[in-house]
Amino acid sequence: RARPPESAEAPNQEEPATPQTDSITEVPITIHAHDGAEFEVLLRMPGDEEDIRRLVIYVNSSGPHTYDDRRLILEQDINYHDLFVDALVPAGVAYFSYNTRGVAATEESPLFYAIDDAAYQTYMPGNQIRDVEQVIRQLREMEALKDAEIVLLGWSEGTMIAPQVALAGNVRVDRLLLAGYMHRTMADTLAWQQSGQSSMVNVGRYYDYDGDGIITKAEFEEDRYGLQGAYVQFADIDLTGDEQITAEDYALMLAEYRAAVFAAFEGGDDDWLAENYALPLTAAWYQDHATFPPNAEVLPTLDVPIEVFHGRFDGSVPVEDVYALEQSFRDLGKDNLTIHVFEGGDHDLNYGDYVYT
């Protein structure tokens, strides 16, 4: 297990010491879902503690995942969840991750998973919510976890699923940690991603030096980060011909693809999605999302502590939505929300940079 380098800073001696352990016990479990489905999960616990005070359950983002999320990146064989395990378990916190329905871990590089198409059709938000509920029920049966605080750590789509578990009230949820926060419905989020605004976030990070939402020809040609070779020429992006690159240019560029994406999701064309969409997602998944209210409506009704972690340059969901959420809590006089916006962060809070460097 590869561990990140220890901090060079001396610990704050005025703060109470956090219990530390070098022993990590890995417990593979099979979860038996409400509809008869089964999926594999992995629980990591401190090996020398009988009563664990806190359990963090990672709630998956969209698409296929395994409990390790193993990947081969730049010839590095990594497990995505190791970073969380190595930070949490030595501090006395149990950590849990799971396979998406219909997904099995394999030894086949570089993705290390295989999808059972029939089972994967049941991967829908309604089932995800009930699956997380069943996870909590089964883990509660373990003696070491019977009194643990339940923390749901949702990322991206997981930030939509975790609050629904808390809202339903069928199982105990003590705290929500939401990273890459999704405020809108899935349909509205996907529309934003294809609107040109997402593209401006991703490209503007490297070319919009004054942060005004416009990339001038001078900014583009300055190429401060040396990326010119990775992009087409200015005139190829400036479709409006107004000597500047804006979201409108990217919207024109994406219009045909955007229409095809929504036609496939709404019309049930899984074959088109499999061939043309970046993530393996199904029309059933998309259509089930239409039955759930957005976090904009759900989170203000919850009283558990909620923390949101978001990157300023998140190109999947706009940072402005985090501030809208904060304002709604302020308007209601509620104090159970804390937001953390990282100025240089992207959708995965720069986890990729950590892996690469």
C-alpha positions in Angstrom: 0.0 0.0 0.0 1.6 3.2 -1.2 1.4 6.0 1.5 1.7 9.8 0.8 4.6 11.5 2.4 4.2 12.7 5.9 3.7 16.4 6.6 6.8 18.4 7.4 4.9 20.5 9.8 5.0 19.7 13.5 1.7 18.7 15.1 -0.2 21.2 17.1 0.5 20.1 20.7 -2.5 22.0 22.0 -4.9 19.8 20.2 -5.9 16.4 21.6 -4.0 13.5 20.1 -5.8 11.4 17.5 -5.5 7.6 18.2 -3.1 6.1 15.7 -2.8 2.5 14.5 -0.6 0.9 11.8 -2.9 -2.1 11.6 -5.5 -2.2 8.9 -8.0 -5.0 8.6 -9.7 -5.6 5.3 -13.1 -7.3 5.4 -14.7 -8.3 2.1 -18.5 -8.5 2.3 -21.3 -9.4 -0.1 -24.3 -7.0 0.2 -27.7 -8.6 -0.4 -29.9 -5.9 -2.0 -33.7 -5.5 -1.7 -34.3 -6.9 -5.1 -32.1 -9.9 -4.8 -29.1 -8.4 -6.4 -25.7 -8.9 -4.8 -22.6 -6.7 -5.1 -19.1 -6.9 -3.5 -17.8 -4.4 -1.0 -14.7 -3.9 1.1 -14.6 -2.6 4.7 -11.2 -1.4 6.1 -11.0 -1.1 9.8 -8.4 -0.4 12.4 -7.1 -3.8 13.3 -6.7 -3.2 17.0 -10.0 -1.5 18.0 -13.1 -3.2 19.2 -15.4 -0.2 19.2 -15.0 2.1 16.2 -16.2 5.7 16.7 -16.8 6.6 13.1 -17.5 4.9 9.8 -17.1 6.7 6.4 -19.0 5.2 3.5 -17.9 6.4 0.1 -20.9 6.9 -2.2 -19.9 6.4 -5.8 -19.9 8.9 -8.6 -21.5 8.1 -12.0 -20.5 5.0 -14.0 -18.8 1.7 -13.2 -16.7 1.5 -10.0 -15.1 -1.2 -7.9 -14.3 -1.1 -4.2 -10.6 -0.4 -5.1 -11.2 1.6 -8.3 -7.9 0.2 -9.5 -6.3 2.0 -12.5 -3.1 2.0 -14.5 -2.1 5.6 -14.9 1.3 6.6 -16.4 2.5 3.1 -15.7 1.5 3.5 -12.1 -0.9 0.7 -10.7 -3.0 2.6 -8.2 -6.1 2.0 -6.1 -8.1 5.2 -5.9 -9.4 4.5 -2.4 -5.9 4.0 -0.8 -5.6 7.7 -0.3 -8.7 7.8 1.9 -7.9 4.6 3.7 -4.3 5.7 4.5 -5.6 9.0 5.9 -8.6 7.7 7.9 -8.0 4.2 9.2 -4.8 4.9 11.1 -6.8 7.7 12.9 -9.4 5.1 14.1 -12.0 5.6 11.4 -13.4 2.7 9.4 -13.7 3.2 5.6 -16.1 1.5 3.2 -16.3 1.4 -0.6 -18.3 -0.8 -3.0 -18.7 -2.2 -6.5 -21.4 -0.6 -8.6 -24.2 -3.0 -9.5 -23.2 -5.1 -12.4 -19.5 -4.4 -12.1 -16.8 -6.8 -11.0 -13.1 -6.3 -10.4 -10.8 -8.0 -12.9 -7.1 -8.1 -13.6 -7.5 -6.6 -17.1 -5.6 -3.3 -17.4 -6.0 -0.4 -17.6 -9.6 -0.2 -16.0 -9.6 -3.5 -14.1 -13.3 -4.0 -14.2 -15.9 -5.9 -16.2 -19.6 -5.0 -16.7 -22.5 -7.5 -16.7 -24.8 -5.6 -19.0 -28.1 -7.1 -17.7 -27.1 -6.4 -14.0 -25.8 -3.0 -14.9 -29.3 -2.0 -16.2 -30.4 -2.1 -12.5 -27.8 0.6 -11.7 -30.2 3.5 -11.2 -30.5 6.1 -8.5 -33.5 4.5 -6.8 -31.6 1.3 -6.3 -28.4 3.2 -5.3 -30.3 4.8 -2.4 -31.7 1.5 -1.2 -28.3 -0.2 -1.6 -26.6 2.4 0.6 -29.4 1.8 3.2 -28.8 -1.9 3.1 -25.0 -1.3 3.4 -25.7 0.6 6.6 -28.0 -2.1 8.0 -25.5 -4.9 7.4 -22.6 -3.0 8.8 -24.6 -2.1 11.9 -24.8 -5.8 12.6 -21.1 -5.9 13.2 -20.2 -5.5 16.9 -17.3 -3.1 16.2 -19.6 -0.7 14.2 -22.9 -0.9 16.1 -22.3 2.5 17.8 -20.2 4.2 15.1 -21.1 7.6 13.7 -22.3 7.1 10.1 -20.7 9.6 7.6 -21.6 9.5 3.9 -18.9 10.8 1.6 -20.5 11.3 -1.7 -18.7 12.4 -4.9 -20.3 13.9 -8.0 -23.5 11.8 -8.5 -22.8 10.4 -5.0 -23.7 13.9 -3.7 -27.2 13.3 -5.0 -27.5 9.8 -3.6 -26.2 10.4 -0.1 -28.7 13.2 0.8 -31.6 11.1 -0.4 -30.5 8.3 2.1 -30.6 10.9 4.9 -33.9 12.3 3.6 -35.6 8.9 3.6 -34.8 8.4 7.2 -34.9 4.6 6.9 -31.4 4.3 8.4 -29.2 6.5 10.6 -27.0 9.1 8.9 -25.0 11.4 11.1 -23.1 13.6 8.7 -22.8 14.3 4.9 -19.5 15.1 3.1 -20.3 16.2 -0.5 -17.4 16.7 -2.9 -17.9 17.8 -6.5 -21.3 18.9 -5.4 -24.4 18.5 -7.7 -27.1 21.1 -7.0 -29.4 20.6 -10.0 -31.3 17.7 -11.5 -29.2 15.3 -13.5 -30.9 16.5 -16.7 -30.0 20.1 -15.9 -26.5 19.1 -14.9 -25.9 17.3 -18.2 -27.4 20.2 -20.1 -24.9 22.6 -18.4 -22.0 20.3 -19.3 -23.0 20.5 -23.0 -23.9 24.2 -22.9 -20.4 25.6 -23.6 -20.1 26.9 -20.0 -18.4 23.8 -18.9 -15.9 24.1 -21.7 -15.1 27.6 -20.7 -14.3 26.5 -17.2 -12.0 23.8 -18.4 -10.2 25.9 -21.1 -10.5 29.2 -19.2 -8.4 27.7 -16.4 -5.4 27.9 -18.7 -6.3 30.8 -21.0 -8.6 33.3 -19.3 -5.9 35.1 -17.4 -8.1 38.0 -16.2 -11.0 35.7 -15.2 -13.6 37.7 -17.1 -15.2 34.7 -18.9 -13.7 35.6 -22.2 -10.6 34.3 -23.9 -9.2 37.0 -26.2 -6.9 36.2 -29.1 -4.0 37.8 -27.2 -4.6 35.6 -24.2 -4.9 32.5 -26.4 -1.7 33.3 -28.3 0.2 34.1 -25.1 -0.3 30.4 -24.2 1.1 30.9 -20.7 1.1 27.2 -19.9 2.6 26.0 -23.1 -0.5 24.0 -24.2 -0.9 25.4 -27.7 0.1 22.2 -29.3 -2.8 20.4 -27.5 -5.5 22.6 -28.9 -6.8 23.7 -32.3 -6.2 27.1 -33.7 -8.0 30.2 -32.3 -10.1 30.6 -35.5 -11.3 27.0 -35.2 -12.9 27.7 -31.8 -14.0 31.3 -32.5 -17.1 30.1 -34.4 -18.9 33.4 -34.0 -16.0 35.3 -35.6 -16.0 38.1 -33.0 -12.3 37.7 -32.1 -12.9 36.2 -28.7 -13.7 32.7 -27.3 -16.8 32.4 -25.1 -19.3 29.8 -24.0 -21.4 30.7 -27.1 -18.6 29.4 -29.4 -18.5 26.1 -27.5 -22.3 25.8 -27.5 -22.3 26.0 -31.3 -19.5 23.4 -31.4 -21.5 21.1 -29.1 -25.0 21.6 -30.4 -25.3 18.5 -32.6 -23.7 16.2 -30.0 -25.8 17.7 -27.2 -29.0 17.0 -29.2 -27.9 13.4 -29.9 -27.0 12.8 -26.2 -30.5 13.8 -25.0 -32.2 12.0 -27.8 -30.4 8.8 -26.7 -31.1 9.2 -23.0 -34.7 10.1 -23.5 -35.3 7.6 -26.3 -33.6 4.6 -24.7 -30.8 4.2 -27.2 -28.3 2.4 -25.1 -26.4 1.3 -28.2 -25.7 4.9 -29.2 -24.7 5.8 -25.7 -22.3 2.8 -25.5 -20.6 4.0 -28.7 -20.6 7.7 -28.2 -20.9 8.8 -24.6 -17.7 9.1 -22.5 -19.1 7.1 -19.5 -20.9 3.8 -19.7 -24.4 5.0 -18.6 -27.8 3.8 -19.6 -31.1 5.4 -20.5 -32.7 3.7 -17.5 -30.2 5.4 -15.2 -31.0 8.8 -16.7 -34.8 8.3 -16.7 -34.9 7.2 -13.1 -33.0 10.4 -12.1 -36.1 12.3 -13.4 -38.1 11.0 -10.4 -35.8 12.6 -7.8 -35.8 16.2 -6.6 -32.5 18.2 -6.8 -30.2 18.9 -3.9 -31.3 22.6 -4.2 -34.6 21.4 -2.7 -33.4 18.5 -0.5 -30.5 19.8 1.4 -32.2 22.8 3.1 -34.7 20.3 4.6 -32.0 18.3 6.4 -30.6 19.0 9.9 -27.5 16.8 9.9 -24.1 18.5 9.5 -23.3 19.0 5.8 -19.9 19.9 4.4 -19.4 20.7 0.7 -16.0 20.5 -1.0 -15.7 22.0 -4.4 -13.1 23.2 -6.9 -13.2 26.6 -8.4 -12.4 25.1 -11.8 -14.9 22.2 -11.6 -15.9 21.7 -15.2 -18.6 19.1 -14.4 -20.8 21.1 -12.0 -20.6 24.9 -11.6 -19.1 26.4 -8.4 -21.8 29.1 -8.5 -24.3 26.4 -7.4 -22.3 26.0 -4.1 -22.7 29.7 -3.4 -26.5 29.4 -4.2 -26.8 26.6 -1.7 -24.9 28.6 0.9 -27.3 31.5 0.3 -30.4 29.3 0.7 -29.2 28.1 4.1 -28.4 31.7 5.1 -31.9 32.8 4.1 -33.4 30.0 6.2 -31.3 30.9 9.2 -29.8 27.4 9.2 -26.2 26.8 10.4 -25.6 23.1 9.6 -23.8 23.8 6.3 -20.1 24.4 5.8 -18.6 25.0 2.3 -15.0 24.6 1.2 -14.2 26.1 -2.2 -10.6 25.4 -3.4 -9.4 28.1 -5.8 -7.3 25.9 -8.0 -9.4 22.7 -7.7 -11.2 20.7 -10.4 -14.0 18.1 -10.1 -11.8 15.6 -8.3 -10.1 18.3 -6.2 -6.9 17.6 -8.2 -6.7 14.0 -7.1 -5.2 13.3 -10.6 -2.4 15.7 -10.0 -1.5 13.9 -6.8 -1.3 10.6 -8.7 0.7 12.0 -11.6 3.2 13.9 -9.5 
